[in-house]
Amino acid sequence: MPNTPRIAIAGAGLGGLVCACVLQQHGVPVTVFERENGRNSRSQGGTLDIHADTGQVALRAAGLFDRFLALSRPEGQEWLLYDRHATLIRHDQAGEGDLSRPEIDRGQLRSLLLESLAPGTVRWGRGVRAVTPLPHGTARLHHHDRTVQDFDLVIGADGAWSRVRPALSDAQPSYAGITMVEVRFNDVDHRHPGIARLVGTGTMSAKAGRRSLVLQRNSNGHVRGYITFRGPQDWHAGLDLADTESVRARLLAQYQGWHESLLDILRDNEGDFVNRPMFVLPVPHSWQRVPGITLLGDAAHLMPPVGVGANLALLDGAELAQAVIGHPTIDEALDAYESVMLPRAMDNAKTAQQILTTLMPDTDTDTDAATFPDAIWPAATLPDSRSAQAS
């Protein structure tokens, strides 16, 4: 660009950080504002499968692909699918050299991105309260401490409850009718061998009707589980979520009749149950152009967690940075970016909703795990059924 633009990114998540990385690689200065006080302020979530055609494209653009591969777990591409009787229905394993969707802990990937940025790029403890457009295509960023700063481009990469989104859209996330309750297991191979057998080296899921149980192996012997079911957002009414034993009793009642090895996911978790109701943005979600302001990732297209959200956020971030670098004005860059990102997001959101409906039907049927869609289980093989207890 003839004049170096002033660029701010709200949110130090994966999409915002990869955007900053690509901009800095091309000599474009950028500041990332993050409300958390530091990189270790909270847990960064579980494991992610980074796809060759989306997330990996972004990491290549940021010059981080080889470092990502060194941290990733290709063996984590294994999927095990059970019915509620703990009978193995499907088993997928990646072939030798298959790097189509290697796993990596979200925290490891975020650290990789943070470490690639120039010191001081991320301003910790400087959350964004709101953004307002200004004349001549600029935008004013309002901080929680009531200070303001003006920029040529403000990028909302601040997730589901974005403070930047209201400058573009009135849309708000709504409850999707599904709740995930997170559980955790440490040193799983020694302390929880039954859980280790169920999850294998990657991910397992057991499903029946409107309920499922999911386990995902992270690095260093850590496993996260997700007790997932359709129901009201206040399913825990009358319970203190900090009362672990009362929550456990309520959940066990929902999974009555499931195999004992699967019920260990609810009985043997370490620490509290973490309630995670699922929220989504409307489909389609779009906006009329507001000069100097745009969105990426969940701020733009919050959708069900079926394996595409983090990948799309990474791709959004890289493509937005490349558009800024490759066009003479911010307005032209946003034209190029949004004309690709918004239709892609709509298509993926529709597919994610269809997958979610298949996985977790609206009606209370007794459908078993064999109905998992091929979008989740590409090129799956069907082994002889066998009990998880026998493995």
N, C-alpha and C positions, 0 to 999 in steps of 0.2 A: 504494500500500500504506500502511496506517496507520503502519508503522515502515519506515524506509528500510533495505532489506536490504544486507548486506555481500556483494558478488559478486566472484568471482575467475574469470578465464578463463585456462586453461593453453594457451599457444600463440598466437603473433602471425601466424597464417596468415590467409587471406582470410575464412574463416567466423568466426573469433574476433574479428577486427577489425571486421567489419560488425556483429556483435552488440554490441560495445562502442560503436560509433558510434550505433546506434539507442537504446541505453540512455542515453547521454549527452545525446542530443537531447531526451530526455524527463526530464532532470534526475535520472537514477538513476546514482549513482557506481559505478564499476567499475575494477578493476585487472587488467591483462593481464601475465602472467608468461611470459617468453620466455627459453629457455636460450641462444640466440645472443647474442653480445656487442653487437651493433648491427644496424641495418637493412641495412647493406652487408656483413655478415659472409660471405655466400655468394651465389652466383648464385640468382636466384629462379625459374629455369625459363623456358620458352618462351612461346608465344602461347596465348591462350584465346579461344574463341568464347563470348560471353556471351549467353544465350538470353533472348528476350523474356518467356517465361512463368516463368522461375526467377531467374537471376542479375540480370536487369534489374529485376525486381520488388523484389529486395533492395536494389539501389542506389537505387531510387526511395524506398524506406522510409528509407534513410539520408540522403536529400536530396542525393545525389551523381550523379544520372542525367545531368544536363546536362554536368557536368565529365567524366564518363565518355565521353559522346559526343564531346566535343572532343578526347579522346585516342585514341579508337577508330579502327579502319580498316575501314569498311564494305566496301571493295574486297577485303579479306581473306576474304570469304565465298566467293570463287572456289574451286572444286575441280576438279582435273584427275586423271583416272584412266587409268592405262596398264596394258597387259599387260607381260610380261617382255621382249617384243621392242620396247618403247618405242612401241608403237602406241597412240594415244589412243582410249580406249574411251568415256569419258563426259567431259562438260565442263559444269559448272554455274557460272553467274554470277548474282549477285544483281541484281534489277531496280533501276532508279533509285528511290532513296528507301527501299529495303528495309533495315530495321534489325533484322531478326529475329535475326541472330547475328553482329554485328560483332566483329572481333578486337581484342584489346588484349594487350600484353605483360604477363605476370603481375607483373613488377617494377613496371611503371607503375601497375597497379591497386592493388598493395599500398601503394605510395607515396601514392596518392590517399587511401586509407583511413587511413594513418598520419597524414597531414597534417590530417585532419579531426578528430582526437582532441585532447583537452586535453593540454597538456604534462605529461609525467610519468605518463601513463596506462599506457604500456608500461614494465615494469621489465626492462631488458635484462640478460642474464647471471644471471637468477634462474629457472633451470629447476625444474620440478616433478618430484620423485622419486616421490611416491606421494600418494594421498588416502585417508583413512579416515573412515567415517561416525562421528558422535558422537550422543549422546542428544539428544532434542528437535529432531531434524531438521537439525542443522548438520553441517559437515564440516571435517576438519582437513587442511590442505595441508602436505605435507612437502617442503622444498627440499633441493637437493643439498648445501647447506652445513650440513645437519642442523637448521636452524631450522624452526619450525612457525608457522602462522597459521590461525586459525579463521574460517570464513565461513558465511553462511546458504545460499549456493549456489556450488558449484564446477563450472565448465563445462569439460569436456575437449574442447578444440579443437586437440589436439596430435598429430593425424595418425595415420598407419598404426601406429606403434609407441607408441601412447598410454600414458602412465604413469597416466592417470586411469581408463582402461577396466577394469583389474583390480578396481576397487571395485564394478563392476557386472556384469562378465562374465568368464568364463574363456577366451573366444574369443581366438585368436591368428591373425594373417595366415599364410596358407600360399602356397607358390609355385604360380602358375597354370599352369606348364608353358610359359611364353612369356617370352622375354627381348627387351628393346629395348637396342640399343647406340647411344648418341647420338653424333652427329658435328656439327660446326659449320663455317660458312662466313661470312666477313666481307666487306663491300664486294662483295657477290655480283655485282652488275650489271657491275662493271668487272673483278674478279679471276676470276670464275667464270661467264662468260656462258652456258655450257651448263647449269649448275645453275639459273641465273636463268630460262632458257627453260622448263625442266622444271617449275619451281614456280609460274610465273606470279605473280599478285599475292596468292595465298593458300596453298593446300595442294595437294600432289600425292601420289598413292600409286600404286605399281606392285606387283602381286601375282601370285603363282603358288603354288598349293598351300599349304604350311606356311611360306612365306616372303613377306615384303613389304619394300618400301623406301618411306619416307615423308619428305617435305620440307615444312617450314612456314616461310613468310616471316614474320619478325618486323619490328620497326621498324628504321630506320636501316641498311638494306641487309644485315641479319643474317638468316641462314637456319639453322635447326636441322634435322637429319635423324635418322631413327630406323631402324636396321637391325633388323628384327623377325622372329623365327623361333621355332617350337616346338622344344623340345629340353630336355635336362637343365640344371639350374641351374649345374652345373659344366662347361658346354660348353667353357670355357676351360682345362680341366685341363691342366697341363703348360706353360701360357703365363704369362708375366709380363705382366699387363694394362698395365703401363707401357712395355712393349716394343712400340711402335706398329707397327713393320713386321711383327713376328711375328703380332700380332693381325690386321693387314690381310690377311696371307697366309691365315690361317685363315678369315676371313670371305669372301674372294674365292673360296676353294674351295667354300664353301656356295652361292655364287651363280654358279657356273660355267654358261655358256650364256646368261646374261642379256645384254641389249644393252649395247654399250660405253658409250653415253651414261648408262645407269643405273649401271654399274659405277664411273663417275667419282664417285658418291656415296661409295663405299668407298675410292677411290684418292686423292682430292684434298682430303680434310677437313683442317682446320687444328687442330693440337693432338692430344691423346690421344683414344682411343676411351673413352667412359664407359659402363660396364656397368650396366644398369638392369633386373634381373630383376623380373618383375611379380608382385605379391602381392595377395591378395584375402582378405576376411573371409568366413566361412560365410554362406550364404543359406538361410533368413532369419537375421539376427542381431538378437536382442532381449534384454531383461533384465527382471527383476522390479524394480519401483521401489525405489530406495534414496533416502530423503529427502535433499535438499540436494546431489545429484550428478546430472549428466547429460552427454551427449556430443553432438557435432555433427560433420558432415563426415566425413573419412576415419576419424576415431576411432570413429565410429558405424557406418559402412557403406562400408568400403574396397572398391571395385569396379574392374573393368577400365577403363583410360583410353580410353573411347569418346566423350568429349565431354560427360559429365554431372557428373563428380565435383566440379569447382570450382563449377559452377552450383548443385548441391544444397547444398554447404557454405555458399555465400552465402545461399541461401534459408533453410536451417536457422538460420543466425545471426540473420537478421532476424526470423524467426517466433518464435524463442525469446525474443528481446528484447521483441517485442510481447506475447508471452504473459505475461512478467514484469510488464510495464507494465499490462496489462489485467486482472489477477487480484489478488484481495486477499491471497493467500498464495502462497509459493513452491511448495507442494505442488499447489495448483490450477493454477498456471502450468505445472508439469511435466506434469500430467495432460493439459492442453490441447495442449502442444507434442508430447509423445511419442505421443499418440494419432493425430496426423497424420503426424509425421516417420517413425515406424517402418514403417507400411504403405507409405508412399511410397518409402522406401528399399528395401524388399523388392521392390516392383514394378520399380523402376529397376535394381536389381542383377540380377534375373532377365533383364530385357531386355538389359542390358549383357553378360551371360554368353552369351545367345543370339547377339548380334551378334558377339562374340569368336569363338564356335565357327564362325560362318559365314565370318568373315574369315580365321581361322586354323584350319582343320579338324584334327580329331584324327588322321585318317588321311592318309597322304602321297599325296594325289592331285595331279594336274596342273591343277586347276581354275584358270581364269584370272580376271582382275579383274572380269568382267561379273557375278560372283555377289555383289558388294557389296550389302548389303541396303538397301531403300528408307529404313530408319530413318536410315542415314548419308547417303543421297542423295535427299532429298525432292524431288518434282516435277522429277526430273532430265530433261534433254534428251539425246538421243543424236545427236551430230553425225556427219558422215561420218568414218570412221576415217582417221587420217593418222599418219605417222611423226613422232615428236618431233624427229627430225633435220631434218625439212623445215620446221619451224615457226620 
